[in-house]
Amino acid sequence: MDRVMWNTAAEKAEVEAVPMAARWQTASVHQMLSETAAAHPNRPALSFQIKSGPKDQAETLDWSAFHGRVTQAANAFHNLGAGPDDGIAFLLPNCNETVVTLLGGITAGVACPINPLLEVEQVASILRETRAKILVTLKSFPKTDLAQKAHEAAMLCPDLETILEIDLKRYLSPPVSWLIPLLRPKLDIRHDKRVLDYAAALAEQPSDRLNFVEPAGDPISANFHTGGTTGMPKIAQHRQSGMVYNGKIPALDVIDKDDVLICPLPMFHVLGAYPVLMSVLASGAHLVLPTPAGFRGDGVMDNFWALIERWGVTFMVMVPTAASALLERPVKHDISSLKYALCGSAPLPVELFKRFEETCGVKILEGYGMTEATCLVSMNPTEGERKIGSVGLPIPYTQIRILECEKDGDIRRECAVDEIGEICIASPGVFPGYREEVRNFGLFSNPDGYLRTGDLGRLDEDGYLWITGRLKDLIIRGGHNIDPGLIEETLMGHKDVAFVGAIGQPDAVAGELPAAYVELRPGASSTVADLLDYAKENIPERAAVPKHLEVIDELPKTAVGKVFKPALRKSAIARVLGEALKEAGIEAGIEVRDDKTRGLVAVVATKTDGDALADVMGRFAIAWERAGA
C-alpha cells in the first residue's frame, strides 16, 4: 500500500479521489494479519511486561508467532462451538493473550470485550445481550477478584458454555512464580460451565491455517459496550470493514513498520483496540503493552520515560489525565526516539497541551473518535497545521456535517461555517446500530443516514473540527463515561430531596468531575454532609459519587418543570475557575456566556497580567477571554 499524505483538506480530497477498493483489497482482520506476517515474519509484533520496570521480564512475539497464536485461538473458539453469530467474550486486563483473544474472537465469531471494572450484574447483562458462548478470563490470581467476578457472572448466563482461563503466572520468574499457587484466592464456583485452560486449548490447534472458512461478506464481528462504568451499557456492533479501515488509514500516512507504539490503554476500549492495534496490524509496527493495568499499573507512571527508552518508542498513546500525571515525572531518560503522542478520549486543555510539548519535546496529535464509528473520526495532521483546541481534519473517506435534526433524525437544516450544531458523520467505520433496537431511534439523520454523535461542534473555514459541548449529558471523567441519571436517581431516593441536577464540572486533571445540585423538600433539614454520605453509600460506582454537592433553594427549570442544566453548568464553571484563580492569588470576576462559535465561554474580569492568567485558565478545557477583549 503506497504511503500518501493527508495534512490538509485538499490533500484529503486527493486521497479520496482514489476509491478505497483501489488502495487495499483486504476483506478481514485475519487477512490483514496474515499479509503483514508474511511480509515481516521475524520483526517484533507484540510485547508485554507484567511489571513496569525498564529491566523487568517481557515477552515479545514476532509477526510469525503472533499470527500463529491468533490462528490457534480462532481455531480453538471454533472447535468449542462458536459460530459466526456467537459471542466470544473476554474479561481481562492487558496481556499478550488479550490481544490474541480479541483478534481470534473477531475471526471465529463475535468478539465481546468487557470492562473488568464493571459490576457482576453488568458483566452478566453484556454476556446475555451478546449471546456469549465462550468467556475468556483470568485464572485466580493474587490481588485481583477478576476470576471470581467472571464465575459469578457466569451463573447468571444460561447460554454461556465454556470458560477459558489464562494464568498470568507464566509471565513471572522464580522465586515469585513459586509463590503464586500458595497465594491464589480460593474461588466459589457454583455453575456447571466447562472450565478449560486457555494455553492448553490453543496448543491443540494448528497455527498455520484456519480450520474453518471465514464468513463471506462483511459480518458483524465485534460487540463493544459503551456507557462507561455506570448504568447498563449499550452494545455497539462493529463490522470487519470498519476495523480494517481503522488500521489502513493511519498506515497511509502516520504509522509504518519501523514504528514502536506503547499503549497503556485497555483493549476493551476502542481507542486501543482499533486505531492503535489495527494500525499495527496494517503497517507491521511493534506494539508494547506495559503491565496488565496500563497507566493504572504499579510504577507505570514513574517508569514511563524509562520504558520509552527501553523499547525505542516512536508513538505513545495517552489521555489528558495521563498527560497531566506524566508532567509530574521529570524526563531523565533518552526519549529521542519519540515522535508523537496520540491523545484522545477527552478534550486536552490548551495549557496542558503547551506544557507537555515544551517539557517533553514531543508533538501531540489530538484526535476524535467514538465507539459508534469503530473509533477514529478526525485527527490533527502530522505535518500540516495543528490547530490547538481542535480535533483536526476528518480522516480520509470520512465526511462530517454539522446539522440540526429533529428527534427522529429528520434534518431541520445544515449549519454554516463556524456555526455550532450536532456533529454528524459518515464513514466506512460507522456502525450499523446498537444491538438493542430501541436505542436506534433517531440515531441516523434522514434522509442521508449520517450518524448523529450527540456531540456539539463546528467546522471552520479550513475544515477543522472543533468540539464545543454535548447534546447528551454524559459526564466524561478521565475518558470514562458517567451517566448523570444514575446520580440523580440515587439522590432522589433520599427522603428530603425534591429535585436533582447532575452535571460534569471542569477539572484540570480529569477533564470533568461529577457535581450535583439539590433542591430539598419544604421543611427538610438534611445537610450537604448528610447527602454526600447518602450518595457514597448508595451510588454503585465510586467514580460517579459527586465531588461537589450543593443545596440551593430552587433549581433552574424549563417551562415544563425539567431541570435546566445549562444554567448549572455555567454556575459550576464560574465556581471552579474562580476557586482556581483565587488559589493562584488572582482577584477576578467570572461570567460564563454562550458564544455561537465556541459554546460556553468564561469571561474573566481582572487586573492581573495575561501570562499569569493564561497559566491558570489554560489548565481547563474551557474557552475563555478577558473582559473587554
C-alpha positions in Angstrom: 0.0 0.0 0.0 1.5 3.3 -1.1 2.0 5.9 1.5 0.1 9.1 1.0 -0.2 12.4 2.9 -3.4 14.0 4.2 -2.2 17.1 6.0 -4.7 19.5 4.5 -8.3 19.3 3.4 -7.0 19.5 -0.2 -4.7 16.5 0.3 -7.5 14.6 1.9 -9.7 15.2 -1.2 -6.8 13.9 -3.4 -6.6 10.7 -1.3 -10.4 10.3 -1.6 -10.2 10.7 -5.4 -8.8 7.1 -5.4 -11.5 4.6 -4.3 -10.7 2.6 -1.1 -11.0 -0.6 -3.1 -8.1 0.5 -5.3 -5.9 1.2 -2.2 -6.5 -2.2 -0.5 -8.4 -5.4 -1.1 -8.2 -6.7 2.5 -11.5 -8.1 3.5 -10.9 -9.3 7.0 -8.8 -8.7 10.1 -7.2 -12.1 9.9 -6.3 -11.5 6.2 -4.7 -8.2 7.3 -2.7 -10.0 10.0 -1.7 -12.8 7.5 -0.5 -10.2 4.9 1.7 -8.5 7.5 3.1 -11.7 9.0 4.1 -12.9 5.5 5.8 -9.6 4.8 7.6 -9.3 8.2 7.7 -12.7 9.8 10.7 -12.1 12.0 10.1 -8.5 13.1 8.7 -7.8 16.6 5.0 -7.5 16.7 3.7 -7.6 20.3 5.4 -7.2 23.6 4.0 -7.4 27.2 5.7 -6.9 30.6 3.8 -7.8 33.7 5.9 -5.4 35.8 6.7 -1.8 35.0 10.5 -1.7 35.5 12.7 -0.9 32.5 14.6 -4.1 33.0 11.7 -6.4 34.0 11.0 -9.5 32.2 8.9 -9.2 29.0 7.6 -11.5 26.3 7.9 -10.4 22.7 6.1 -12.2 19.8 7.4 -11.7 16.3 4.8 -11.5 13.5 5.1 -15.2 12.6 4.4 -16.3 16.2 1.7 -13.6 16.7 -0.1 -14.8 13.6 0.2 -18.4 14.7 -1.3 -17.7 18.1 -4.2 -15.7 16.8 -4.9 -18.5 14.3 -4.8 -21.1 17.1 -7.2 -19.0 19.2 -9.7 -18.7 16.3 -9.5 -22.4 15.7 -9.9 -23.2 19.4 -13.0 -21.0 19.7 -14.5 -22.6 16.5 -13.7 -26.1 17.9 -15.5 -25.2 21.1 -18.7 -24.5 19.1 -18.5 -20.7 18.4 -20.0 -19.8 15.0 -20.2 -16.6 13.1 -23.1 -15.2 15.3 -21.8 -16.4 18.7 -20.3 -14.1 21.2 -16.7 -14.8 22.4 -16.4 -12.6 25.4 -13.3 -11.7 27.4 -13.0 -10.2 30.9 -9.3 -9.5 31.0 -6.6 -7.0 31.8 -4.0 -6.3 29.2 -1.5 -9.0 28.3 -0.5 -10.8 25.0 -3.4 -13.2 25.4 -5.9 -10.3 25.5 -4.8 -9.2 22.0 -4.7 -12.7 20.7 -8.2 -13.3 22.1 -9.7 -10.2 20.6 -8.3 -11.0 17.1 -9.2 -14.7 17.4 -12.7 -13.8 18.6 -13.2 -11.4 15.6 -12.1 -14.2 13.3 -14.1 -17.1 14.7 -17.3 -15.3 15.8 -18.2 -12.0 17.5 -15.6 -10.7 19.9 -17.1 -9.1 23.1 -14.6 -7.2 25.2 -15.9 -6.4 28.7 -14.5 -3.7 31.1 -13.1 -5.6 34.2 -14.3 -2.7 36.4 -18.0 -3.4 35.8 -20.1 -5.0 38.4 -21.1 -8.6 38.2 -24.7 -7.8 37.1 -23.4 -5.5 34.3 -21.0 -8.2 33.1 -23.8 -10.8 33.1 -26.0 -8.4 31.2 -23.5 -7.9 28.5 -22.8 -11.7 28.3 -26.5 -12.3 27.8 -27.1 -9.5 25.4 -24.2 -10.6 23.2 -25.2 -14.2 23.3 -21.8 -15.1 24.6 -21.0 -18.8 24.2 -17.4 -18.5 25.5 -15.8 -16.4 28.2 -12.1 -15.9 28.5 -10.8 -14.6 31.8 -8.0 -15.0 34.3 -7.3 -18.0 36.4 -7.5 -17.0 40.0 -4.5 -14.7 40.7 -3.3 -12.6 43.7 -4.5 -9.0 44.1 -7.4 -9.3 41.7 -11.0 -10.6 42.0 -11.5 -10.9 38.3 -11.8 -14.7 38.2 -14.4 -14.7 41.0 -16.3 -11.9 39.2 -16.3 -13.9 36.0 -17.6 -17.1 37.6 -20.3 -15.2 39.5 -21.5 -13.6 36.2 -21.4 -17.0 34.5 -24.0 -18.2 37.0 -26.4 -15.6 35.6 -25.9 -16.7 31.9 -27.6 -19.9 30.9 -26.3 -19.8 27.3 -22.7 -19.5 28.3 -21.0 -22.9 27.8 -17.2 -22.6 28.3 -14.8 -20.5 30.4 -11.2 -20.4 29.3 -8.7 -19.4 32.0 -5.4 -17.6 31.4 -2.7 -18.0 34.0 -0.5 -14.8 34.4 1.9 -16.9 36.4 3.8 -17.7 33.2 5.0 -14.1 33.0 6.8 -14.3 36.4 10.1 -15.9 37.2 11.2 -17.8 40.3 11.1 -17.2 43.2 7.9 -15.1 42.8 6.3 -17.6 40.5 6.8 -20.3 43.1 4.6 -18.4 45.5 1.6 -17.9 43.2 0.0 -21.3 43.9 0.1 -20.6 47.6 -1.3 -17.1 47.2 -4.1 -17.8 44.7 -7.5 -16.7 46.1 -10.0 -19.6 46.6 -13.0 -19.4 44.2 -16.6 -20.0 45.0 -17.8 -21.7 41.8 -21.5 -22.6 41.6 -22.2 -23.3 38.0 -21.9 -26.2 35.5 -19.9 -24.4 32.8 -17.0 -26.2 31.2 -13.7 -24.6 32.6 -10.6 -25.1 30.5 -7.0 -24.0 30.4 -6.5 -21.3 27.7 -3.0 -22.3 26.8 -3.8 -26.0 26.5 -6.9 -25.3 24.4 -4.8 -23.3 21.9 -1.9 -25.7 21.8 -4.2 -28.4 20.4 -5.0 -26.3 17.3 -3.0 -25.8 14.1 -1.2 -22.4 13.9 -0.6 -22.3 10.1 -4.1 -22.3 8.8 -7.7 -21.7 9.9 -9.7 -25.0 10.1 -12.9 -23.2 9.0 -13.9 -20.8 6.3 -14.4 -17.1 7.4 -17.9 -15.8 6.7 -18.4 -14.1 3.3 -19.4 -10.5 3.0 -18.9 -8.0 5.8 -20.1 -9.7 9.1 -20.7 -8.2 12.5 -17.5 -9.4 14.2 -17.3 -7.5 17.5 -19.7 -6.1 20.1 -18.2 -3.3 22.2 -20.1 -1.9 25.1 -20.3 1.9 25.6 -21.6 3.8 28.6 -18.7 3.7 31.0 -18.8 2.1 34.4 -22.3 3.1 35.5 -25.7 2.1 34.3 -26.4 -0.7 31.8 -24.0 -0.2 28.8 -25.2 -0.1 25.2 -23.8 -2.7 22.8 -22.3 -1.3 19.6 -21.9 -3.7 16.7 -18.8 -3.5 14.6 -18.1 -4.8 11.1 -14.8 -6.2 9.8 -14.7 -3.4 7.2 -14.7 -0.7 9.9 -11.9 -2.5 11.7 -9.7 -2.8 8.6 -10.5 0.9 7.8 -9.3 2.0 11.2 -6.0 0.2 10.6 -5.4 1.1 7.0 -6.0 4.8 7.2 -3.3 5.5 9.9 -1.0 3.2 7.9 -1.4 5.5 4.9 0.4 8.4 6.5 1.0 8.1 10.2 2.3 4.6 11.2 4.8 2.4 9.4 6.7 -0.9 10.0 9.6 0.9 11.8 7.4 2.5 14.4 7.0 1.3 18.0 3.8 2.1 19.8 3.4 2.0 23.6 -0.3 1.6 24.5 -1.1 1.7 28.2 -4.9 1.8 27.3 -7.2 -1.2 27.8 -8.2 -3.5 24.9 -11.8 -3.3 25.9 -11.8 0.3 24.7 -12.0 1.2 21.0 -9.0 3.5 21.1 -6.6 0.8 22.0 -8.4 -2.0 20.1 -8.9 -0.2 16.7 -6.8 2.8 15.7 -3.8 1.5 17.8 -3.9 -2.3 17.3 -5.4 -2.3 13.8 -2.8 0.2 12.6 -0.1 -2.0 13.9 -1.7 -5.0 12.0 -1.9 -2.9 8.8 1.7 -1.5 9.0 3.8 -4.1 10.7 4.7 -1.8 13.5 5.6 -3.1 17.1 3.0 -2.8 19.9 4.1 -2.6 23.6 1.7 -3.2 26.5 3.1 -2.1 29.9 1.5 -4.1 32.7 -2.0 -5.5 32.9 -3.4 -2.3 34.2 -1.7 0.0 31.7 -1.4 3.6 33.1 -3.0 2.4 36.3 -0.4 -0.3 36.8 2.1 -0.1 39.7 5.0 2.1 38.8 3.9 2.7 35.2 3.8 6.5 35.5 7.1 6.6 37.4 8.8 4.4 34.9 7.1 5.6 31.8 10.0 7.6 30.3 12.4 4.7 31.1 10.0 2.4 29.2 10.1 4.8 26.2 13.9 4.5 26.2 13.8 0.7 26.7 11.6 0.0 23.7 12.7 2.8 21.4 9.1 4.0 21.3 8.2 6.4 18.5 4.4 6.8 19.3 2.9 7.0 22.7 -0.8 6.8 23.3 -2.4 8.8 26.1 -5.5 10.5 27.5 -5.4 14.0 29.1 -5.3 12.6 32.7 -2.2 10.7 31.8 -0.6 13.7 30.2 -1.1 15.7 33.4 0.4 12.9 35.6 3.4 12.4 33.3 4.3 16.1 33.6 4.9 15.5 37.3 7.7 13.0 36.3 10.8 14.7 35.1 12.2 13.3 31.8 15.6 11.7 32.9 15.9 9.2 30.1 16.7 9.3 26.4 13.3 9.6 24.7 14.7 11.0 21.4 13.0 8.1 19.5 9.6 9.6 20.4 8.0 11.4 17.5 4.3 11.8 18.5 1.9 11.5 21.4 -1.6 10.4 20.2 -4.2 11.9 22.6 -7.9 11.1 22.7 -11.0 10.3 24.8 -11.5 13.8 26.2 -10.5 17.4 25.3 -6.9 18.4 26.2 -6.7 21.8 27.9 -4.7 24.3 26.0 -2.2 25.0 28.7 -1.6 21.3 29.3 -1.1 20.8 25.6 1.6 23.5 25.5 3.3 22.4 28.7 3.5 18.8 27.6 5.1 19.7 24.3 7.6 22.1 25.8 8.6 19.8 28.7 8.7 16.5 26.8 9.7 17.7 23.4 7.1 15.6 21.6 4.4 16.6 19.2 0.8 16.0 20.3 -1.7 14.7 17.8 -5.2 15.2 19.2 -8.0 13.2 17.7 -11.7 12.5 18.0 -13.4 9.1 17.8 -16.3 7.2 19.2 -17.4 3.6 19.7 -20.2 4.0 17.3 -17.7 4.9 14.5 -15.4 2.0 15.2 -13.5 4.8 16.7 -11.4 7.2 14.5 -13.2 10.2 13.0 -10.6 13.0 12.9 -7.2 14.0 14.0 -4.7 16.8 13.7 -2.2 16.2 10.8 1.3 15.0 11.4 3.0 17.6 9.2 0.2 20.1 8.4 -1.2 22.8 10.6 -2.3 21.7 14.1 -4.9 24.0 15.5 -4.6 23.7 19.3 -8.1 23.1 20.7 -9.5 21.5 17.6 -9.6 17.7 16.9 -8.2 18.2 13.4 -9.4 17.2 10.0 -11.8 14.3 9.2 -9.7 11.3 8.2 -9.8 10.2 4.6 -13.2 8.7 3.4 -14.9 10.2 6.5 -17.3 13.1 5.9 -18.6 15.4 8.7 -21.7 17.6 8.6 -22.9 20.0 11.3 -26.7 19.6 11.4 -29.8 20.5 13.3 -32.1 17.5 13.5 -35.4 16.5 14.9 -35.6 13.8 17.5 -36.5 11.2 14.8 -33.4 12.2 12.8 -35.1 14.4 10.1 -32.7 17.2 9.1 -34.0 20.6 10.1 -31.1 22.4 8.5 -27.3 22.3 7.9 -25.2 24.8 9.9 -22.9 27.3 8.3 -19.2 27.5 8.6 -18.2 28.2 12.3 -21.8 27.7 13.4 -22.4 25.2 16.3 -24.7 22.2 15.7 -24.7 18.5 16.1 -21.6 16.6 14.7 -22.9 14.0 12.2 -20.6 11.6 10.4 -20.5 9.2 7.5 -17.6 6.8 7.0 -16.7 3.1 6.4 -16.3 2.9 10.2 -19.8 3.9 11.2 -21.6 1.0 12.8 -25.0 -0.3 11.7 -26.6 0.4 15.1 -26.9 -0.9 18.6 -27.9 -4.5 19.3 -30.9 -3.1 21.3 -33.2 -1.8 18.5 -34.9 0.6 20.8 -31.7 2.6 21.1 -31.5 3.2 17.4 -34.5 5.6 17.1 -33.3 8.9 15.6 -29.6 7.6 15.7 -29.1 8.5 12.0 -30.1 11.6 10.1 -32.8 11.4 7.5 -32.6 11.1 4.6 -28.8 10.8 4.2 -28.0 8.4 7.1 -25.2 10.3 8.8 -24.5 9.1 12.4 -25.7 11.6 14.9 -22.9 11.7 17.5 -24.8 13.7 20.2 -21.7 16.0 20.3 -21.9 19.7 19.5 -19.3 21.3 17.4 -18.4 23.4 14.4 -16.3 23.1 11.2 -14.1 26.1 10.5 -13.2 27.5 7.0 -10.3 25.1 6.7 -12.4 22.1 7.5 -11.1 21.6 11.1 -13.5 20.2 13.6 -14.0 21.9 17.0 -16.0 20.2 19.7 -17.9 22.7 21.9 -20.2 20.6 24.1 -22.7 17.7 24.1 -26.3 17.2 23.4 -26.0 14.2 25.6 -25.5 14.9 29.3 -22.8 12.3 29.8 -20.1 13.3 32.3 -16.7 12.3 30.9 -14.3 11.7 33.8 -10.8 10.9 32.6 -12.2 9.3 29.4 -14.8 7.3 31.4 -18.5 8.0 30.7 -20.7 8.5 33.7 -24.5 8.7 33.3 -25.8 11.7 35.3 -29.1 9.9 35.6 -27.6 7.3 38.0 -26.6 10.1 40.3 -29.9 11.9 40.0 -32.0 8.7 40.5 -30.0 7.7 43.6 -30.2 11.1 45.3 -33.9 11.3 44.5 -34.3 8.3 46.7 -33.4 10.4 49.8 -36.5 11.3 51.7 -35.6 15.0 51.8 -34.7 15.5 48.1 -37.2 17.1 45.8 -35.1 17.7 42.6 -31.6 16.9 41.5 -29.4 18.1 38.6 -26.1 16.3 38.0 -23.5 17.7 35.6 -19.8 17.5 34.8 -17.9 20.3 36.3 -14.5 21.2 34.8 -11.4 19.7 36.3 -7.7 20.4 35.4 -6.7 16.7 35.7 -9.8 14.6 34.9 -11.4 16.9 32.4 -14.7 16.7 34.3 -15.9 15.6 37.7 -19.5 14.8 38.7 -21.3 17.6 40.5 -24.8 17.5 41.9 -27.2 20.4 42.7 -30.1 19.5 45.0 -33.4 21.2 45.9 -34.8 20.0 49.2 -38.4 19.3 50.0 -40.2 22.0 52.1 -39.2 21.7 55.7 -36.4 19.3 55.1 -33.2 19.7 57.2 -30.6 17.4 55.6 -27.2 19.0 55.2 -24.7 18.7 52.4 -22.7 16.2 54.5 -25.8 14.1 55.0 -26.5 14.0 51.3 -22.9 13.1 50.4 -22.9 10.3 52.9 -26.1 9.0 51.3 -24.5 9.3 47.8 -21.4 7.4 48.9 -23.5 4.6 50.4 -26.0 4.2 47.6 -24.3 5.1 44.3 -22.9 1.8 43.0 -19.9 3.2 41.1 -17.4 5.1 43.1 -16.4 7.3 40.1 -19.9 8.6 39.9 -20.1 9.9 43.5 -20.3 13.7 43.3 -17.1 15.6 44.0 -19.2 18.7 44.7 -22.7 18.7 46.1 -24.6 21.9 46.6 -28.1 22.6 48.1 -29.9 25.5 46.6 -33.3 26.9 47.3 -34.7 26.2 43.8 -33.1 24.6 40.8 -33.4 26.4 37.5 -36.2 24.7 35.4 -37.7 24.8 32.0 -41.3 25.8 31.3 -42.3 22.2 31.7 -40.5 21.8 35.0 -37.4 20.0 33.8 -34.1 20.9 35.5 -32.3 23.4 33.2 -28.7 22.0 33.2 -27.1 24.8 31.1 -27.6 27.2 34.0 -26.0 24.7 36.4 -23.0 24.2 34.0 -22.5 28.0 33.9 -22.6 28.1 37.7 -20.1 25.2 38.1 -17.7 26.7 35.5 -17.7 30.1 37.3 -17.2 28.5 40.7 -14.4 26.1 39.7 -12.4 28.7 37.7 -13.0 31.3 40.4 -11.5 28.9 43.0 -8.5 28.1 40.8 -7.8 31.8 40.3 -8.2 32.6 43.9 -5.8 29.8 44.9 -3.3 31.3 42.5 -3.7 34.7 44.2 -5.6 36.3 41.3 -8.6 38.5 42.1 -11.1 38.1 39.3 -14.8 38.1 38.5 -16.1 35.4 36.1 -19.2 35.5 33.9 -20.0 32.5 31.7 -21.6 33.4 28.4 -23.0 31.5 25.4 -20.9 32.0 22.2 -22.3 31.0 18.8 -19.0 29.5 17.7 -17.3 28.5 20.9 -20.1 27.3 23.1 -19.8 28.3 26.8 -17.1 31.0 27.3 -15.7 32.2 30.6 -15.3 36.0 30.6 -12.7 37.0 33.2 -12.6 40.5 34.7 -9.2 41.1 36.4 -6.2 43.4 36.5 -3.7 40.5 36.6 -1.3 40.3 33.6 -2.0 37.9 30.7 0.7 35.3 31.4 -0.3 34.6 35.0 -4.0 34.5 34.0 -3.3 32.2 31.0 -1.4 29.8 33.1 -4.4 29.1 35.3 -7.1 29.3 32.7 -5.2 27.1 30.3 -5.4 24.2 32.7 -9.0 23.7 31.9 -10.7 22.6 28.6 -13.0 25.7 28.7 -12.9 28.6 26.2 -12.2 31.9 27.9 -11.4 35.6 27.3 -10.6 38.7 29.3 -13.4 41.1 29.9 -13.3 43.9 27.3 -11.1 41.9 25.0 
